[in-house]
């Protein structure tokens, strides 16, 4: 019998990267799967009750376990992300939480093969 545990943490690379107050660039990170408790905490947060859009930052701050050398990620820190990185993290969050993995099913128009490709939106520009 094969022991195949559920993958709960996923590595990512931000397209642009977060620049901290010391000017250090942080691009690589780890995001864990969201839990019911995360959802409840986001809904109870007073900032979300005043402005529901802020819920994205609260949720991401709960599920990002590492960003570069930073082991703590706050909503206030995420406010300083480039919009491209925020869009990437939202898509990455949706992929791993709704589909259970960070892969996209694709179909080759030339050979008609079906296969999966890992979601990687980390191209630097």
Helices and strands as residue ranges (DSSP letters): E 9-19, E 25-32, H 36-44, H 46-50, G 52-54, H 55-63, E 64-67, H 75-78, H 83-98, E 103-107, E 114-118
